[in-house]
Amino acid sequence: MNSVRDIEQYHPGNEEKLLRQILEAESMILGAVLLEPGVIGDITLEEKHFSQWHNQRIFAAMRAVEEKGLDVNPVTLVDELREDVEQVGGVQFLLELAAHCPTAANVAHFESLVLKQYELALIRDSAYEFLRDYTPESAHDLYKALASMKTHMTHQEESKKELMVELYESLYHEREGLPGVATGFESLDALTGGWKEGELIILAARPSMGKTAFAIQLAWECIKQDGVALTFSLEMSSRQVMQRLLSSLTGINMMKWNNPYKYLTADEMPKMHAALNDVYKSDFELSQNGMITLQEMRQQILTLKQEHPDKPFLVLIDYLQLITVKGRFDRHDLAIGYITKELKGMAREFGIPIILLSQLSRGVESRDDKRPRLTDLRDSGNIEQDADVVLFLYRDDYYHSDTKSGREVEIKIAKNRNGPVGTVKVEFVKEYGRFVGKNDGAQKKTLKTGP
């Protein structure tokens, strides 16, 4: 038994109700894994977070089964638990866990309850040690426990009273700036209000439309607002992403990166130095891991959010179909739906916008009018349901060399949960991968690199 984490010791007598709630939450988490084995890959809890030894042991066995590449079910669990089967409650208890859980949809909620209780217990232990025998180590442990708890409480829902006061005050005070992170395009901001807290934004296009270049530019716009941008690049290397960003900022042809020492001119060299310095000093963060899981993404977001709790924050993921999902799903659309649902949950949990790039089906190519539609999203039902905003990019010059549109790109807002839909037209300078507002002459002349 783990006596330190035995919840009955923390909450004797008058805390029986809380004890039952936590045990119920733990049972629902374990039952959800038995109901839908795929969810275990994205549960961030560790064995230590469970309050009771038998739940810790069952969860550890689930992790072990999953790491072997097997489905988590009562049969594989019994084999993994071996002599501990009876100690955790027997086969009947495992069957009851699955039967007791009606759905795996609320696992994130129960996970939050368990984690919060673990942190409260950690604070209690740390405070006790601090008061009993003060040392620098005990003071540091208490500080860490309190800081961790503060981070998780930061994004709790506002009380009704606080929300009403905020809405009342908004009637008499003009808002400064946009409600969300500005996009850098006035016409796009007018339709979206910027990228807002808790939003999942889908950016989709056929290959070679410039969606990665556009997404990188959106990430840098967040940096220019003294913000933090975390990019998960599952397709390109960090070097390639940085080269694209630097070319966009300086207006220098991307091909010169093949041999910059040879091809950069005397005028271009100081521009590149300045851009390198700006990016180096910024909070433009890159995560390059082609096999990253949702659980790993969540941990990186949490860590960075803890470091910058009050800054504008934007997450970019390139792209949806390359995200690794642990566990097995009967159909590909179920796996995609699971990913988008989890990412939407992360956006709400951390109070941040997440821009998720996605491929479009090849069906677009078979039509005369190749402008994307919502039905062109691969496994569109799930993606469309979870997304707050869906953007499509379309370049006519890609399909028609004789087009009169030139460098024009159509940014179509096909879905906007909290605003209007419509189409914004910009220009794409392919040589250095930068989008420019068609009517923004100043932006065409000046490519500002810093905040």
Contacts in CASP RR format, 6 or more apart in sequence:
PFRMAT RR
TARGET T0000
AUTHOR 0000-0000-0000
METHOD contacts of the structure
MODEL  1
MNSVRDIEQYHPGNEEKLLRQILEAESMILGAVLLEPGVIGDITLEEKHF
SQWHNQRIFAAMRAVEEKGLDVNPVTLVDELREDVEQVGGVQFLLELAAH
CPTAANVAHFESLVLKQYELALIRDSAYEFLRDYTPESAHDLYKALASMK
THMTHQEESKKELMVELYESLYHEREGLPGVATGFESLDALTGGWKEGEL
IILAARPSMGKTAFAIQLAWECIKQDGVALTFSLEMSSRQVMQRLLSSLT
GINMMKWNNPYKYLTADEMPKMHAALNDVYKSDFELSQNGMITLQEMRQQ
ILTLKQEHPDKPFLVLIDYLQLITVKGRFDRHDLAIGYITKELKGMAREF
GIPIILLSQLSRGVESRDDKRPRLTDLRDSGNIEQDADVVLFLYRDDYYH
SDTKSGREVEIKIAKNRNGPVGTVKVEFVKEYGRFVGKNDGAQKKTLKTG
P
1 53 0 8 1.000
2 48 0 8 1.000
2 53 0 8 1.000
2 56 0 8 1.000
3 9 0 8 1.000
4 125 0 8 1.000
5 48 0 8 1.000
5 50 0 8 1.000
5 51 0 8 1.000
5 56 0 8 1.000
5 118 0 8 1.000
5 121 0 8 1.000
6 51 0 8 1.000
6 52 0 8 1.000
6 53 0 8 1.000
7 19 0 8 1.000
7 22 0 8 1.000
7 23 0 8 1.000
7 51 0 8 1.000
7 52 0 8 1.000
7 117 0 8 1.000
7 121 0 8 1.000
8 19 0 8 1.000
10 121 0 8 1.000
10 124 0 8 1.000
11 18 0 8 1.000
11 19 0 8 1.000
18 117 0 8 1.000
21 113 0 8 1.000
22 51 0 8 1.000
22 113 0 8 1.000
22 114 0 8 1.000
22 117 0 8 1.000
23 51 0 8 1.000
23 52 0 8 1.000
23 55 0 8 1.000
25 110 0 8 1.000
25 113 0 8 1.000
25 114 0 8 1.000
26 50 0 8 1.000
26 51 0 8 1.000
26 52 0 8 1.000
26 55 0 8 1.000
26 110 0 8 1.000
26 114 0 8 1.000
27 55 0 8 1.000
27 97 0 8 1.000
27 100 0 8 1.000
27 101 0 8 1.000
28 100 0 8 1.000
28 101 0 8 1.000
28 106 0 8 1.000
28 107 0 8 1.000
28 110 0 8 1.000
29 43 0 8 1.000
29 45 0 8 1.000
29 59 0 8 1.000
29 107 0 8 1.000
29 110 0 8 1.000
29 111 0 8 1.000
29 114 0 8 1.000
30 55 0 8 1.000
30 58 0 8 1.000
30 59 0 8 1.000
30 62 0 8 1.000
30 97 0 8 1.000
30 101 0 8 1.000
31 97 0 8 1.000
31 98 0 8 1.000
31 100 0 8 1.000
31 101 0 8 1.000
31 104 0 8 1.000
32 39 0 8 1.000
32 101 0 8 1.000
32 103 0 8 1.000
32 104 0 8 1.000
32 106 0 8 1.000
32 107 0 8 1.000
32 110 0 8 1.000
33 39 0 8 1.000
33 40 0 8 1.000
33 43 0 8 1.000
33 62 0 8 1.000
33 72 0 8 1.000
33 104 0 8 1.000
34 72 0 8 1.000
34 73 0 8 1.000
34 74 0 8 1.000
34 77 0 8 1.000
34 94 0 8 1.000
34 97 0 8 1.000
34 98 0 8 1.000
34 101 0 8 1.000
35 98 0 8 1.000
35 101 0 8 1.000
35 103 0 8 1.000
35 104 0 8 1.000
36 104 0 8 1.000
37 66 0 8 1.000
37 71 0 8 1.000
37 72 0 8 1.000
37 73 0 8 1.000
37 327 0 8 1.000
37 328 0 8 1.000
38 72 0 8 1.000
38 325 0 8 1.000
38 326 0 8 1.000
38 327 0 8 1.000
38 328 0 8 1.000
38 329 0 8 1.000
38 338 0 8 1.000
39 104 0 8 1.000
39 107 0 8 1.000
39 338 0 8 1.000
40 62 0 8 1.000
40 63 0 8 1.000
40 66 0 8 1.000
40 72 0 8 1.000
40 326 0 8 1.000
40 327 0 8 1.000
41 66 0 8 1.000
41 293 0 8 1.000
41 294 0 8 1.000
41 295 0 8 1.000
41 325 0 8 1.000
41 326 0 8 1.000
41 327 0 8 1.000
42 293 0 8 1.000
42 294 0 8 1.000
42 295 0 8 1.000
42 298 0 8 1.000
42 325 0 8 1.000
42 326 0 8 1.000
42 338 0 8 1.000
42 342 0 8 1.000
43 107 0 8 1.000
43 111 0 8 1.000
43 295 0 8 1.000
44 111 0 8 1.000
44 115 0 8 1.000
44 295 0 8 1.000
44 298 0 8 1.000
44 299 0 8 1.000
45 59 0 8 1.000
45 111 0 8 1.000
45 114 0 8 1.000
45 115 0 8 1.000
47 56 0 8 1.000
47 59 0 8 1.000
47 60 0 8 1.000
47 63 0 8 1.000
48 56 0 8 1.000
48 118 0 8 1.000
49 114 0 8 1.000
49 115 0 8 1.000
49 118 0 8 1.000
50 56 0 8 1.000
50 59 0 8 1.000
50 114 0 8 1.000
51 114 0 8 1.000
51 117 0 8 1.000
51 118 0 8 1.000
51 121 0 8 1.000
54 87 0 8 1.000
54 88 0 8 1.000
54 89 0 8 1.000
57 81 0 8 1.000
57 84 0 8 1.000
57 87 0 8 1.000
57 88 0 8 1.000
58 77 0 8 1.000
58 81 0 8 1.000
58 88 0 8 1.000
58 94 0 8 1.000
58 97 0 8 1.000
61 77 0 8 1.000
61 80 0 8 1.000
61 81 0 8 1.000
61 84 0 8 1.000
62 72 0 8 1.000
62 77 0 8 1.000
64 80 0 8 1.000
65 71 0 8 1.000
65 72 0 8 1.000
65 76 0 8 1.000
65 77 0 8 1.000
65 80 0 8 1.000
66 72 0 8 1.000
66 326 0 8 1.000
66 327 0 8 1.000
69 327 0 8 1.000
70 76 0 8 1.000
71 327 0 8 1.000
71 328 0 8 1.000
74 91 0 8 1.000
74 94 0 8 1.000
74 95 0 8 1.000
74 98 0 8 1.000
77 94 0 8 1.000
78 85 0 8 1.000
78 91 0 8 1.000
78 94 0 8 1.000
81 88 0 8 1.000
85 91 0 8 1.000
88 94 0 8 1.000
108 342 0 8 1.000
108 345 0 8 1.000
108 349 0 8 1.000
112 152 0 8 1.000
112 349 0 8 1.000
115 152 0 8 1.000
116 149 0 8 1.000
116 152 0 8 1.000
119 145 0 8 1.000
119 148 0 8 1.000
119 149 0 8 1.000
119 152 0 8 1.000
120 149 0 8 1.000
122 145 0 8 1.000
122 148 0 8 1.000
123 142 0 8 1.000
123 145 0 8 1.000
123 146 0 8 1.000
123 149 0 8 1.000
126 138 0 8 1.000
126 141 0 8 1.000
126 142 0 8 1.000
126 144 0 8 1.000
126 145 0 8 1.000
127 142 0 8 1.000
129 138 0 8 1.000
129 141 0 8 1.000
129 142 0 8 1.000
130 138 0 8 1.000
130 139 0 8 1.000
130 141 0 8 1.000
130 142 0 8 1.000
147 306 0 8 1.000
151 302 0 8 1.000
151 305 0 8 1.000
151 306 0 8 1.000
151 309 0 8 1.000
154 309 0 8 1.000
155 349 0 8 1.000
155 350 0 8 1.000
155 351 0 8 1.000
158 166 0 8 1.000
178 189 0 8 1.000
178 193 0 8 1.000
178 194 0 8 1.000
179 193 0 8 1.000
179 194 0 8 1.000
179 196 0 8 1.000
180 193 0 8 1.000
180 194 0 8 1.000
180 195 0 8 1.000
180 196 0 8 1.000
180 197 0 8 1.000
180 312 0 8 1.000
180 353 0 8 1.000
181 194 0 8 1.000
181 195 0 8 1.000
181 196 0 8 1.000
181 221 0 8 1.000
181 222 0 8 1.000
181 225 0 8 1.000
181 227 0 8 1.000
181 312 0 8 1.000
181 313 0 8 1.000
181 314 0 8 1.000
181 353 0 8 1.000
182 189 0 8 1.000
182 194 0 8 1.000
182 221 0 8 1.000
182 225 0 8 1.000
183 189 0 8 1.000
183 192 0 8 1.000
183 194 0 8 1.000
183 195 0 8 1.000
183 218 0 8 1.000
183 221 0 8 1.000
184 218 0 8 1.000
184 221 0 8 1.000
185 411 0 8 1.000
185 424 0 8 1.000
185 426 0 8 1.000
185 435 0 8 1.000
185 437 0 8 1.000
185 440 0 8 1.000
186 440 0 8 1.000
187 424 0 8 1.000
187 425 0 8 1.000
187 437 0 8 1.000
188 194 0 8 1.000
188 411 0 8 1.000
188 413 0 8 1.000
188 424 0 8 1.000
191 413 0 8 1.000
191 416 0 8 1.000
191 419 0 8 1.000
191 420 0 8 1.000
191 421 0 8 1.000
191 422 0 8 1.000
191 424 0 8 1.000
192 389 0 8 1.000
192 413 0 8 1.000
192 416 0 8 1.000
192 419 0 8 1.000
195 201 0 8 1.000
195 218 0 8 1.000
195 314 0 8 1.000
195 353 0 8 1.000
195 355 0 8 1.000
195 389 0 8 1.000
196 353 0 8 1.000
196 388 0 8 1.000
196 418 0 8 1.000
197 347 0 8 1.000
197 351 0 8 1.000
197 352 0 8 1.000
197 353 0 8 1.000
198 344 0 8 1.000
198 347 0 8 1.000
198 348 0 8 1.000
198 350 0 8 1.000
198 351 0 8 1.000
198 352 0 8 1.000
198 353 0 8 1.000
198 354 0 8 1.000
198 388 0 8 1.000
199 347 0 8 1.000
199 353 0 8 1.000
199 354 0 8 1.000
199 388 0 8 1.000
199 389 0 8 1.000
200 340 0 8 1.000
200 343 0 8 1.000
200 344 0 8 1.000
200 347 0 8 1.000
200 353 0 8 1.000
200 354 0 8 1.000
200 356 0 8 1.000
200 386 0 8 1.000
200 387 0 8 1.000
200 388 0 8 1.000
200 389 0 8 1.000
201 353 0 8 1.000
201 354 0 8 1.000
201 355 0 8 1.000
201 356 0 8 1.000
201 387 0 8 1.000
201 388 0 8 1.000
201 389 0 8 1.000
201 390 0 8 1.000
201 391 0 8 1.000
202 320 0 8 1.000
202 356 0 8 1.000
202 357 0 8 1.000
202 358 0 8 1.000
202 377 0 8 1.000
202 383 0 8 1.000
202 387 0 8 1.000
202 389 0 8 1.000
202 390 0 8 1.000
202 391 0 8 1.000
203 211 0 8 1.000
203 214 0 8 1.000
203 215 0 8 1.000
203 355 0 8 1.000
203 356 0 8 1.000
203 357 0 8 1.000
203 358 0 8 1.000
203 391 0 8 1.000
203 393 0 8 1.000
204 211 0 8 1.000
204 357 0 8 1.000
204 358 0 8 1.000
204 359 0 8 1.000
204 360 0 8 1.000
204 372 0 8 1.000
204 376 0 8 1.000
204 377 0 8 1.000
204 390 0 8 1.000
204 391 0 8 1.000
204 392 0 8 1.000
204 393 0 8 1.000
205 211 0 8 1.000
205 360 0 8 1.000
205 372 0 8 1.000
205 392 0 8 1.000
205 393 0 8 1.000
205 394 0 8 1.000
206 359 0 8 1.000
206 360 0 8 1.000
206 364 0 8 1.000
206 365 0 8 1.000
206 370 0 8 1.000
206 372 0 8 1.000
206 398 0 8 1.000
207 359 0 8 1.000
208 398 0 8 1.000
209 393 0 8 1.000
209 394 0 8 1.000
209 395 0 8 1.000
209 398 0 8 1.000
209 409 0 8 1.000
210 393 0 8 1.000
210 395 0 8 1.000
210 409 0 8 1.000
210 428 0 8 1.000
210 433 0 8 1.000
211 357 0 8 1.000
211 393 0 8 1.000
212 235 0 8 1.000
212 236 0 8 1.000
212 244 0 8 1.000
212 318 0 8 1.000
212 357 0 8 1.000
213 244 0 8 1.000
213 248 0 8 1.000
213 428 0 8 1.000
213 433 0 8 1.000
213 434 0 8 1.000
213 435 0 8 1.000
214 393 0 8 1.000
214 411 0 8 1.000
214 435 0 8 1.000
215 231 0 8 1.000
215 316 0 8 1.000
215 318 0 8 1.000
215 355 0 8 1.000
215 357 0 8 1.000
216 231 0 8 1.000
216 241 0 8 1.000
216 244 0 8 1.000
216 245 0 8 1.000
216 248 0 8 1.000
216 316 0 8 1.000
217 248 0 8 1.000
217 434 0 8 1.000
217 435 0 8 1.000
218 314 0 8 1.000
218 316 0 8 1.000
218 355 0 8 1.000
219 229 0 8 1.000
219 231 0 8 1.000
219 284 0 8 1.000
219 314 0 8 1.000
219 316 0 8 1.000
219 355 0 8 1.000
220 229 0 8 1.000
220 245 0 8 1.000
220 248 0 8 1.000
220 249 0 8 1.000
220 284 0 8 1.000
222 228 0 8 1.000
222 229 0 8 1.000
222 312 0 8 1.000
222 313 0 8 1.000
222 314 0 8 1.000
223 229 0 8 1.000
223 282 0 8 1.000
223 283 0 8 1.000
223 284 0 8 1.000
223 450 0 8 1.000
223 451 0 8 1.000
224 448 0 8 1.000
224 450 0 8 1.000
224 451 0 8 1.000
225 312 0 8 1.000
225 451 0 8 1.000
226 311 0 8 1.000
226 312 0 8 1.000
226 451 0 8 1.000
227 283 0 8 1.000
227 308 0 8 1.000
227 311 0 8 1.000
227 312 0 8 1.000
227 313 0 8 1.000
227 314 0 8 1.000
227 451 0 8 1.000
228 283 0 8 1.000
228 285 0 8 1.000
228 304 0 8 1.000
228 308 0 8 1.000
228 311 0 8 1.000
228 312 0 8 1.000
228 313 0 8 1.000
228 314 0 8 1.000
229 283 0 8 1.000
229 284 0 8 1.000
229 285 0 8 1.000
229 313 0 8 1.000
229 314 0 8 1.000
229 315 0 8 1.000
229 316 0 8 1.000
230 285 0 8 1.000
230 287 0 8 1.000
230 300 0 8 1.000
230 301 0 8 1.000
230 304 0 8 1.000
230 313 0 8 1.000
230 314 0 8 1.000
230 315 0 8 1.000
230 316 0 8 1.000
231 241 0 8 1.000
231 284 0 8 1.000
231 285 0 8 1.000
231 286 0 8 1.000
231 287 0 8 1.000
231 315 0 8 1.000
231 316 0 8 1.000
231 317 0 8 1.000
231 318 0 8 1.000
232 287 0 8 1.000
232 289 0 8 1.000
232 292 0 8 1.000
232 297 0 8 1.000
232 300 0 8 1.000
232 315 0 8 1.000
232 316 0 8 1.000
232 317 0 8 1.000
232 318 0 8 1.000
233 240 0 8 1.000
233 241 0 8 1.000
233 286 0 8 1.000
233 287 0 8 1.000
233 288 0 8 1.000
233 318 0 8 1.000
234 289 0 8 1.000
234 290 0 8 1.000
234 292 0 8 1.000
234 317 0 8 1.000
234 318 0 8 1.000
234 319 0 8 1.000
234 322 0 8 1.000
234 323 0 8 1.000
235 290 0 8 1.000
235 318 0 8 1.000
235 319 0 8 1.000
235 322 0 8 1.000
236 244 0 8 1.000
236 288 0 8 1.000
236 318 0 8 1.000
237 288 0 8 1.000
238 286 0 8 1.000
238 288 0 8 1.000
241 286 0 8 1.000
241 288 0 8 1.000
242 279 0 8 1.000
242 286 0 8 1.000
243 254 0 8 1.000
243 257 0 8 1.000
244 254 0 8 1.000
244 433 0 8 1.000
245 279 0 8 1.000
245 284 0 8 1.000
246 252 0 8 1.000
246 272 0 8 1.000
246 275 0 8 1.000
246 276 0 8 1.000
246 279 0 8 1.000
247 253 0 8 1.000
247 254 0 8 1.000
247 256 0 8 1.000
247 257 0 8 1.000
247 432 0 8 1.000
247 433 0 8 1.000
247 434 0 8 1.000
248 432 0 8 1.000
248 433 0 8 1.000
248 434 0 8 1.000
248 447 0 8 1.000
249 275 0 8 1.000
249 278 0 8 1.000
249 279 0 8 1.000
249 447 0 8 1.000
249 449 0 8 1.000
250 268 0 8 1.000
250 271 0 8 1.000
250 272 0 8 1.000
250 274 0 8 1.000
250 275 0 8 1.000
250 432 0 8 1.000
250 447 0 8 1.000
250 449 0 8 1.000
251 271 0 8 1.000
251 429 0 8 1.000
251 431 0 8 1.000
251 432 0 8 1.000
251 434 0 8 1.000
251 447 0 8 1.000
252 264 0 8 1.000
252 268 0 8 1.000
252 271 0 8 1.000
252 272 0 8 1.000
252 432 0 8 1.000
253 431 0 8 1.000
253 432 0 8 1.000
254 431 0 8 1.000
254 432 0 8 1.000
254 433 0 8 1.000
255 263 0 8 1.000
255 431 0 8 1.000
256 263 0 8 1.000
256 264 0 8 1.000
256 268 0 8 1.000
260 272 0 8 1.000
264 272 0 8 1.000
274 449 0 8 1.000
275 449 0 8 1.000
278 449 0 8 1.000
278 450 0 8 1.000
279 449 0 8 1.000
282 450 0 8 1.000
282 451 0 8 1.000
283 308 0 8 1.000
283 311 0 8 1.000
285 304 0 8 1.000
287 297 0 8 1.000
287 300 0 8 1.000
289 296 0 8 1.000
290 322 0 8 1.000
290 324 0 8 1.000
291 324 0 8 1.000
292 323 0 8 1.000
292 324 0 8 1.000
293 323 0 8 1.000
293 324 0 8 1.000
293 325 0 8 1.000
293 326 0 8 1.000
294 323 0 8 1.000
294 325 0 8 1.000
294 339 0 8 1.000
294 342 0 8 1.000
294 343 0 8 1.000
294 346 0 8 1.000
295 326 0 8 1.000
297 317 0 8 1.000
297 323 0 8 1.000
297 346 0 8 1.000
298 346 0 8 1.000
301 315 0 8 1.000
301 346 0 8 1.000
301 350 0 8 1.000
301 352 0 8 1.000
302 350 0 8 1.000
304 313 0 8 1.000
305 313 0 8 1.000
305 350 0 8 1.000
305 352 0 8 1.000
313 350 0 8 1.000
313 351 0 8 1.000
313 352 0 8 1.000
313 353 0 8 1.000
314 352 0 8 1.000
314 353 0 8 1.000
314 354 0 8 1.000
314 355 0 8 1.000
315 347 0 8 1.000
315 352 0 8 1.000
315 353 0 8 1.000
315 354 0 8 1.000
315 355 0 8 1.000
316 354 0 8 1.000
316 355 0 8 1.000
316 357 0 8 1.000
317 323 0 8 1.000
317 343 0 8 1.000
317 354 0 8 1.000
317 355 0 8 1.000
317 356 0 8 1.000
317 357 0 8 1.000
318 357 0 8 1.000
319 356 0 8 1.000
319 357 0 8 1.000
319 358 0 8 1.000
319 359 0 8 1.000
320 336 0 8 1.000
320 339 0 8 1.000
320 340 0 8 1.000
320 356 0 8 1.000
320 357 0 8 1.000
320 358 0 8 1.000
320 359 0 8 1.000
320 383 0 8 1.000
321 336 0 8 1.000
321 358 0 8 1.000
321 359 0 8 1.000
321 378 0 8 1.000
323 339 0 8 1.000
325 335 0 8 1.000
325 338 0 8 1.000
325 339 0 8 1.000
329 335 0 8 1.000
329 338 0 8 1.000
332 379 0 8 1.000
333 379 0 8 1.000
333 381 0 8 1.000
333 382 0 8 1.000
334 382 0 8 1.000
336 378 0 8 1.000
336 379 0 8 1.000
336 382 0 8 1.000
336 383 0 8 1.000
337 379 0 8 1.000
337 382 0 8 1.000
337 383 0 8 1.000
337 386 0 8 1.000
340 356 0 8 1.000
340 382 0 8 1.000
340 383 0 8 1.000
340 385 0 8 1.000
340 386 0 8 1.000
340 387 0 8 1.000
341 382 0 8 1.000
341 386 0 8 1.000
343 354 0 8 1.000
343 356 0 8 1.000
343 386 0 8 1.000
344 354 0 8 1.000
344 386 0 8 1.000
344 387 0 8 1.000
344 388 0 8 1.000
346 352 0 8 1.000
346 354 0 8 1.000
347 353 0 8 1.000
347 354 0 8 1.000
356 387 0 8 1.000
358 377 0 8 1.000
358 378 0 8 1.000
358 383 0 8 1.000
359 378 0 8 1.000
360 372 0 8 1.000
360 376 0 8 1.000
360 377 0 8 1.000
360 378 0 8 1.000
360 392 0 8 1.000
361 376 0 8 1.000
361 377 0 8 1.000
361 378 0 8 1.000
363 376 0 8 1.000
364 370 0 8 1.000
364 372 0 8 1.000
364 376 0 8 1.000
370 394 0 8 1.000
370 399 0 8 1.000
371 392 0 8 1.000
371 394 0 8 1.000
371 410 0 8 1.000
371 412 0 8 1.000
372 392 0 8 1.000
372 393 0 8 1.000
372 394 0 8 1.000
372 412 0 8 1.000
372 414 0 8 1.000
373 414 0 8 1.000
374 380 0 8 1.000
374 384 0 8 1.000
374 390 0 8 1.000
374 414 0 8 1.000
374 415 0 8 1.000
377 383 0 8 1.000
377 384 0 8 1.000
377 390 0 8 1.000
383 390 0 8 1.000
384 390 0 8 1.000
384 415 0 8 1.000
387 415 0 8 1.000
387 417 0 8 1.000
388 415 0 8 1.000
388 416 0 8 1.000
388 417 0 8 1.000
388 418 0 8 1.000
389 413 0 8 1.000
389 415 0 8 1.000
389 416 0 8 1.000
389 417 0 8 1.000
390 413 0 8 1.000
390 414 0 8 1.000
390 415 0 8 1.000
390 416 0 8 1.000
391 411 0 8 1.000
391 412 0 8 1.000
391 413 0 8 1.000
391 414 0 8 1.000
392 410 0 8 1.000
392 411 0 8 1.000
392 412 0 8 1.000
392 414 0 8 1.000
393 409 0 8 1.000
393 410 0 8 1.000
393 411 0 8 1.000
393 412 0 8 1.000
394 409 0 8 1.000
394 410 0 8 1.000
394 412 0 8 1.000
395 408 0 8 1.000
395 409 0 8 1.000
395 410 0 8 1.000
395 428 0 8 1.000
396 403 0 8 1.000
396 405 0 8 1.000
396 406 0 8 1.000
396 408 0 8 1.000
396 410 0 8 1.000
397 403 0 8 1.000
397 405 0 8 1.000
397 406 0 8 1.000
397 407 0 8 1.000
397 408 0 8 1.000
407 427 0 8 1.000
407 428 0 8 1.000
407 429 0 8 1.000
407 430 0 8 1.000
408 425 0 8 1.000
408 426 0 8 1.000
408 427 0 8 1.000
408 428 0 8 1.000
408 438 0 8 1.000
409 425 0 8 1.000
409 426 0 8 1.000
409 427 0 8 1.000
409 428 0 8 1.000
409 435 0 8 1.000
410 423 0 8 1.000
410 424 0 8 1.000
410 425 0 8 1.000
411 423 0 8 1.000
411 424 0 8 1.000
411 425 0 8 1.000
411 426 0 8 1.000
412 421 0 8 1.000
412 422 0 8 1.000
412 423 0 8 1.000
413 420 0 8 1.000
413 421 0 8 1.000
413 422 0 8 1.000
413 423 0 8 1.000
413 424 0 8 1.000
414 421 0 8 1.000
415 421 0 8 1.000
425 438 0 8 1.000
426 435 0 8 1.000
426 436 0 8 1.000
426 437 0 8 1.000
426 438 0 8 1.000
427 435 0 8 1.000
427 436 0 8 1.000
427 437 0 8 1.000
427 438 0 8 1.000
428 434 0 8 1.000
428 435 0 8 1.000
428 436 0 8 1.000
429 435 0 8 1.000
429 436 0 8 1.000
434 447 0 8 1.000
436 443 0 8 1.000
436 444 0 8 1.000
437 443 0 8 1.000
437 444 0 8 1.000
END
